[in-house]
Amino acid sequence: FGNDGDFSHRAMVNRMNGELANDLGNLAQRVLSMVHKNCDAKVPNHGDFEQEDRNLLGIAQGLLGHTRSCLDVQAFHEALEAIWVVIRAANAYVDHQAPWKLRKENPERMMVVLYTLTETIRMLALILQPYMPGSCARMLDQLAISEGDRTFDAFGPAYALKGGTALPKPEGVFPRFADDEEVA
């Protein structure tokens, strides 16, 4: 299972804060907060996708097949690494696209970017459910995904988020872990 022989409390705290709180949690919180503020708390309606949007959505859509093949050979660490490649790509995309700037410069483009990110987060939450069912359920709740649409069968574009769907106020799912050893 990857580097399973190299476990320490410090490494666990660093991964929880780095990968969960900073990478995934911050991505979801930033994007859903921007949607709440700039899109009337609704899934954005989007226009035409540009190549960068299609690229991000494409690698997210490819996760299901890739992670299944990893799990078929018990390569859990490889499945998770593939998922985190998409999370890092989504974070790079949001930084590069800068939807906070697009709000004034090109509101239509902002809607496409926020939709692309929101749909990517939906796919990430679906694919991560076996690893973190409670946390992913909270993410899917914030995306207004019904219980019946939380299966891998609902992973593809036929189940993509619908523009105009009302979303609840976003709440953080992955808070930073305060290490008791650091506090003392």
Buried (B, 14 or more C-beta within 10 A) or exposed (E): EEEEEEEEEEEEBEEBBEBBBBBBBBBBBBBBBBBBEBBEBBBBEBEEBEEBBEBBBEBBBEBBEBBEEBEEEEBBEBBBEBBBEBBBBBBEBBEEBEBEEBBEEEEEBBBBBBBBBBBBBBBBBBBBBEEBEEBBBBBBBBBBBEEEBBEEEBBEEEBBBEBEBEBEEBEBBBEBBEBEEEEE
